[in-house]
């Protein structure tokens, strides 16, 4: 009976992966957020027009309207993604939040930035603002974003035909929503139709 000698290779330790952190945007983030939102390949999938002035982006960060938040995702010092979030203020729809715009820097797409932003927005909605319904719009064909939103519990509720104008043509836009069911955050509260 022979013996087989097995050589063990020293363990190769991967460099520690830097975690994506999410926080509320601050004034110094305005240039980086503006660069992400105005990148032509990112802008292609947003329902905004290109060439927005930097002053508009800065104002949205520094002086947001009541109930409006701008979250940013960072890798160390670099801002690599942003998500706008608005809670409705009208009395009968105060349980509704609207997400958007949502954008990730081109070099960071597919690396967990969008997921981190969505997790933070859902945490804010469920555990701090007591929102029952989160909704967003997404251009048909943006399969990566649609997949992300589905993984976060959003469903397509309808398709708005010829709703957006993109690169010289009308495009369909899906309305997607996530409705928190009773007790999903441990708070009890309404049913799948909304607050009780």
C-alpha positions as CSV (number, residue, x, y, z in Angstrom):
1,X,0.0,0.0,0.0
2,X,1.5,3.3,-1.1
3,X,1.1,6.6,0.5
4,X,0.2,9.7,-1.4
5,X,2.0,12.8,-0.3
6,X,-0.3,15.9,-0.4
7,X,1.5,19.2,-0.5
8,X,-0.4,22.0,1.2
9,X,-0.1,25.4,-0.3
10,X,0.0,28.2,2.2
11,X,-3.4,29.9,2.5
12,X,-3.8,32.9,0.3
13,X,-5.6,35.5,2.2
14,X,-7.5,37.9,0.1
15,X,-7.1,41.6,0.8
16,X,-9.8,42.7,3.1
17,X,-12.8,43.9,1.2
18,X,-13.7,47.4,2.1
19,X,-17.3,47.6,3.1
20,X,-19.7,50.0,1.3
21,X,-21.0,52.5,3.9
22,X,-24.2,54.5,3.4
23,X,-25.0,57.8,5.0
24,X,-27.0,61.0,4.4
25,X,-25.4,63.2,1.8
26,X,-23.5,66.4,3.0
27,X,-22.5,69.5,1.1
28,X,-19.0,68.3,0.3
29,X,-20.6,65.3,-1.5
30,X,-22.3,67.5,-4.1
31,X,-19.6,67.4,-6.8
32,X,-19.3,63.5,-6.6
33,X,-23.1,63.0,-6.6
34,X,-23.4,65.4,-9.6
35,X,-20.7,63.6,-11.5
36,X,-22.6,60.3,-11.0
37,X,-26.0,61.7,-12.0
38,X,-24.6,63.4,-15.1
39,X,-22.4,60.6,-16.4
40,X,-24.0,59.9,-19.9
41,X,-24.2,56.1,-19.4
42,X,-25.8,56.5,-16.0
43,X,-28.1,59.4,-17.1
44,X,-29.3,57.1,-19.9
45,X,-31.3,55.1,-17.3
46,X,-32.6,58.1,-15.3
47,X,-35.9,59.9,-15.9
48,X,-34.1,63.3,-15.8
49,X,-32.6,65.4,-18.5
50,X,-28.8,65.6,-19.0
51,X,-26.8,68.7,-18.3
52,X,-28.5,69.5,-15.0
53,X,-26.7,72.4,-13.3
54,X,-24.3,71.5,-10.4
55,X,-26.1,74.1,-8.3
56,X,-29.3,72.1,-8.5
57,X,-27.6,69.0,-7.2
58,X,-26.0,71.0,-4.4
59,X,-29.4,72.5,-3.4
60,X,-31.0,69.1,-3.4
61,X,-28.4,68.0,-0.9
62,X,-27.9,71.1,1.2
63,X,-31.6,72.3,1.3
64,X,-33.8,69.3,0.8
65,X,-37.5,69.8,1.1
66,X,-39.3,68.4,4.2
67,X,-39.4,64.6,4.1
68,X,-36.7,64.4,1.4
69,X,-33.4,62.5,1.9
70,X,-30.4,61.9,-0.2
71,X,-28.4,58.9,0.7
72,X,-24.8,58.3,-0.6
73,X,-22.8,55.1,-0.7
74,X,-19.1,55.4,-0.2
75,X,-16.0,53.3,-0.5
76,X,-13.6,55.0,1.9
77,X,-13.7,58.6,0.9
78,X,-15.1,58.1,-2.6
79,X,-18.8,58.6,-3.2
80,X,-19.8,55.7,-5.6
81,X,-23.6,55.9,-5.5
82,X,-26.6,57.9,-4.4
83,X,-30.3,57.4,-3.8
84,X,-33.0,60.1,-3.4
85,X,-35.9,59.3,-1.1
86,X,-39.0,61.2,-0.3
87,X,-41.7,60.6,2.2
88,X,-45.2,61.8,1.2
89,X,-46.6,64.6,3.3
90,X,-50.3,64.7,2.3
91,X,-52.3,63.3,5.2
92,X,-53.9,60.3,3.4
93,X,-50.6,59.1,1.8
94,X,-48.1,59.7,4.6
95,X,-47.5,56.0,4.7
96,X,-45.9,56.1,1.2
97,X,-42.3,56.8,0.2
98,X,-40.9,57.4,-3.3
99,X,-37.4,56.3,-4.2
100,X,-35.4,58.0,-6.9
101,X,-33.3,59.0,-8.5
102,X,-31.1,56.0,-7.8
103,X,-27.6,55.9,-9.5
104,X,-24.3,54.0,-9.1
105,X,-21.1,55.2,-10.6
106,X,-20.3,53.2,-13.8
107,X,-17.1,51.6,-12.4
108,X,-19.0,50.4,-9.3
109,X,-22.1,48.9,-10.9
110,X,-22.6,45.2,-10.0
111,X,-20.5,45.5,-6.9
112,X,-23.1,45.8,-4.2
113,X,-23.5,49.5,-4.1
114,X,-27.1,49.5,-5.3
115,X,-28.0,46.8,-2.8
116,X,-26.4,48.8,0.1
117,X,-28.4,51.9,-0.9
118,X,-31.6,49.9,-1.1
119,X,-31.1,48.2,2.2
120,X,-30.5,51.6,3.9
121,X,-33.6,53.1,2.3
122,X,-35.7,50.2,3.3
123,X,-34.3,50.3,6.9
124,X,-35.1,54.0,7.0
125,X,-38.6,53.5,5.7
126,X,-39.5,50.5,7.9
127,X,-37.8,51.2,11.1
128,X,-37.6,55.0,11.4
129,X,-40.3,56.5,9.2
130,X,-42.9,53.7,9.6
131,X,-43.7,53.8,5.9
132,X,-45.8,50.9,4.6
133,X,-45.4,51.4,0.8
134,X,-42.2,52.2,-1.1
135,X,-42.5,52.9,-4.8
136,X,-40.2,53.8,-7.7
137,X,-40.1,54.2,-11.5
138,X,-37.6,52.3,-13.7
139,X,-37.1,52.4,-17.4
140,X,-38.1,49.2,-19.2
141,X,-34.9,47.4,-20.3
142,X,-32.9,48.4,-17.2
143,X,-32.7,44.7,-16.3
144,X,-29.9,45.1,-13.7
145,X,-32.0,47.7,-11.7
146,X,-35.2,45.7,-12.1
147,X,-33.5,42.6,-10.8
148,X,-32.1,44.5,-7.8
149,X,-35.5,46.0,-7.0
150,X,-37.1,42.5,-7.2
151,X,-34.5,41.1,-4.8
152,X,-35.4,43.9,-2.4
153,X,-39.1,42.8,-2.5
154,X,-40.4,45.3,-5.2
155,X,-42.9,44.1,-7.8
156,X,-43.9,45.6,-11.1
157,X,-47.4,47.0,-10.6
158,X,-47.8,48.4,-14.0
159,X,-46.2,49.7,-17.2
160,X,-46.5,53.3,-18.2
161,X,-46.4,53.3,-22.0
162,X,-44.3,56.0,-23.7
163,X,-43.9,57.6,-20.3
164,X,-40.2,58.7,-20.7
165,X,-38.2,60.2,-23.5
166,X,-34.8,58.7,-23.8
167,X,-32.2,59.3,-26.5
168,X,-34.7,60.5,-29.1
169,X,-37.4,58.0,-28.5
170,X,-40.3,57.3,-26.2
171,X,-39.8,54.5,-23.7
172,X,-42.0,52.5,-21.4
173,X,-41.4,52.9,-17.6
174,X,-42.4,50.4,-15.0
175,X,-43.9,51.4,-11.7
176,X,-42.6,49.1,-8.9
177,X,-43.6,49.0,-5.3
178,X,-42.8,47.1,-2.1
179,X,-45.7,47.0,0.4
180,X,-44.7,46.0,4.0
181,X,-47.1,43.5,5.4
182,X,-48.3,43.6,9.0
183,X,-45.6,42.9,11.5
184,X,-42.8,42.8,8.9
185,X,-40.8,45.2,11.0
186,X,-42.1,43.9,14.3
187,X,-44.4,46.9,14.8
188,X,-47.7,45.3,13.9
189,X,-49.6,47.9,12.0
190,X,-51.7,47.6,8.9
191,X,-52.2,44.8,6.4
192,X,-51.0,44.4,2.8
193,X,-53.2,47.2,1.7
194,X,-51.7,49.7,4.1
195,X,-52.0,51.1,7.6
196,X,-55.0,49.8,9.6
